[in-house]
Amino acid sequence: MKKPIVVCVILLIIDQVTKYIVSTFINFGHFINVISFLDFFNLVNVRNTGTAFSMLQGRNFIFSIGIFLVLILIIVFLYKSWDKISLLWRYSFCLIMSGGIGNLIDRIFRGAVVDFLDFGINSLRWPSFNVADSCIFIAVCIILFDILVLNRKRV
């Protein structure tokens, strides 16, 4: 098995296990303060039926179909281009796949995405997110860094 795919599977498992733990041990809508200085970091139990930053709430089915289609496109792309793209891009697309699959599992089996990481300073909060969201964000940052800073040829 290719190493980026192994990383994808491991991150998917971490995502689902952390969501299960949060859903089991933190009541819905409640939080546990982890870093109390300026109320910097909390573990929360919230649900998101929308997209990034909780926009467009209530469209879970539409986003599920969209995520599924994007995942199919990525799988086809990786299958056809695996030997032609850099290792960095392979890992990046596998990160996107693990995040997409993790959030799709939530949408199908939980009816919404489980978000639990809450950062901010007092009342100024970043929207809650999860491991899957982090994987997607990191992958996009890596791809942008590769294109804009390292000036590598696009796929």
C-alpha positions, 0 to 999 in steps of 0.5 A: 500500500502506498504511504500517502494512502496509509496516512489517509487511513490513519487520519480518517481513523483519528478523526472518527475516534476523536468525534466518537469520544467527544460525542460520548463524553461531552454533552451536545452544546457543552464544552470543556475548558482546556486552556483557560487563559483568555478562554483560548481553547475549549473542547466542544460538542457542536454539529454543523449541517452547513459548510465551512464556518457553518455557512449555509446550514441545513443543506446536509444532503446537498453537501453530502452529494458534493463531497462524494462527487469531489472524492470520486474526482480526486480518486480518479485523478490520483489513479491516473496521475499518481506517478506524475505528481510530486510526493507532496501533492500525493500527500496533500490529496490524500489529506483532502480525501481523509478529511472529505471521507471523515466529514461525509461519514458524519453527514451520512451516519450522524446527520451533521458534522461533529465539530469539537475544537474551539479556539479564540480569545474570550468572546472572539471565537474561530468557528469550531472545527475537527480533525477532518477540517484540519486535514483539508486546511493543511492540504490546501496550505501545502498546495498553495505553498508549493505553487506560490512559494516554491513555484512548482509546475501545477498538475 
